[in-house]
């Protein structure tokens, strides 16, 4: 009987759909659901094993892995990620470092590595700089939120309408009753300058 060369085995189909590390990172940068799904399916069990084996819970693992994914996304989105290892190793290293910090807050300073063989010799890579940048970005977001609160109305709503809700200058003109879009632009500029002054005054205080 002649074999049908067009048929694929289930294993071949699975391998064909399994994204490479480069494809995963490109998909993550684009916000592709398939890339996010594969990252979670492949690597969350690793984070879960690490954290549950070190005095954590499944909820702890979800929180830590989510934060690790945010760190990875931020580096990919800004084009500053320089990987000299597999994505698996990077995520494990970030999760490990984040959980070590959690343990330190609880008075524990040792951690058992559950992924001693990641196929690259060492189970982790240095990620402290990436985590520091991530923490700094979180602080900046908090300061920006506080600055917006201090800014008051109508500046706060005007800036949120333009930068968050993506209203056009004509829509803002109509909403706030400005005579024309140029006047609305002038007001937006003044509000933005006030926000910048507030941001840097609060940021310096912190």
N, C-alpha and C positions, 0 to 999 in steps of 0.2 A: 504493500500500500504506500502510495506517495504521500509524504508528510506535507502539511500546509505550512510553508515557511513564513506566512504572515501572522501565525498565532504566536502570542507571547505568554510565557508562564506567569503566574501571579507574582513570583519573586522578581521577575524582570520588570514587571509593571511597577512594583514597589520601589525598586532601585532607581527606575527612571524618574519617579516622582520625588525621590529623596534629594533635597537640595544640598549643594556643596556649601562650605563655609562662606565662600565669596558670594554665592547666590543668596544665602541667608542674610548676610549683612546688607546687600543691595536691596533685598526685599524689606528689611527692617527700616532702612532709610526712606523707602517709599511708602511705608505703612501697610505693606501687603499682608493680608490676613494669613495667607499660606505660610509665610516666613515666620510670623509670630506663633502660629499654631505648632509648627515644627520645633521651634526653639523651646516652647513649653513642654511639648511631648518628649523631646529628647533629654532635656536637661533639668527640668523640675524634679524628677525622681532623684537625681543626684544631689540636689540641694536639700530635698526632704530627708534623704538618708543621712546626710552630714549633720543636719540640725537636730533631728530626732535622736541621733546617736550621741549628741552633746547637750543633753538636758533641755531640748526645745520641743515644741509641739508642731503639729501640721500647720496651724495658723501662723506660728512664728516663721516656718519655712516659706509659706506663701508671701508673707510680708517681705522677708529678706530677698526672695527671688524676684519679686516685683521691683524692689529697689535696685537690684543688680541689673535687671533689664532696662531700667531707666538710665542707669549709668552707661550701659552699653549703647543705648539709643542716642544719648546726648553726644557721646564721642563719635558715633557714626554720622549723626546729623551735621555736626560741625566740621567733619572731615579731618579730625585730629587723631583718629584711632590708628595706632601702629601696632598691629598684631604680629608677634613673633612666635605664636603658639596657636593651638586650635581654639575655636570659640568656646568649646567645652572647658578647656583649661582656664580661659579668661573668666568665664562666669563662675566657675568653682572658686577661683581665687578671690573674686569680689564677694561672693557669698560668705566665704570663709572669713575674710577680713571684717565684713559687717557683723557677722555673728560673734567673732572674737570681741568686738567692741561692746556688743550686748552682754556677753558673759562678764566682761571686765566691770560693767556697771553693777553686776550682781555679786562681785567679789570673786569671780572665777577667772583664772588666767591661763588655763590649759585647754587644748582642744585636740580631739582625736581625729586625724585625717582619715576619712572613709574612702577617698579616691587616691590611693598611693600609686596606682599604676594608670596614668592617663596616656601612656604610650609616648611620653616625651621626656622621660627621665625624672623630672621633678614634678610633684603634684600641684605646685602653684607657681604663679609669676607675680612680679611686683606690680601692685595696682594702687599703692597709696596715693600717688599723685592724682590719679583719676578720681579717687574717692574724695580727696581734698577739694578738687574742682567742683565735684557734685555737691558737696556740703556748702561751698561758697555760693554756688548758684541758688541753693535753697534759701540761704540767708538773704540774698539779693531779692528773691521773689517776696519774701516776708516783709522786707523793708519797703519794697515797691507797694505792696498792699497797704501797709501802714501809711505810706505817703499819700496814696490815693484817698484814704479815709480822712487824712488831715486836709487834703486839698479843698474839700467842700464842693458845693454846687454853685453854678452849673458846670464848672470845669470837669468834675469827676465824670458826670454823665456824658458830657461832650466827648471826652477822650475815650471813654469806654465805647460810645457809639461808633467812633471812627476806627479805633484800633482793635476792638474785640467784636463788635457787632457788624463792622464793615459797612456802615452807612456811608453813602456818598455825601459830598459837601452840599449838594442841593437838598438832599433829604434832611441834613442837619440844619440847613438854613430854614427850611419849612418848619421843622420841629421846634426850633428855638426862637423863631420869629426874626431872624436877621434880615436885613434889607436885600442882601445878595450873597452869593457864595464867597466872594472876596472878603467880605466882612467876617464871615464864618471862619475862613482860613486864618485871618488875623487873630480872632479870638482863640482859635485852636493853638496857634503859635504861642500866645501869651500864657495859656493854660499849661502848655508843655514846658515852658521855661519855669513856671512856678513849681511844677511837679519835679523837675530836675533839681531845683534848689532844695526842695523838701527832702528828696531822696538822699542827696549827698549830706545834708545836715543830719538826718537820722542815721545814715550809714556810718558817718564819722563817730557819732555817739556810741554806736554798737561796737 
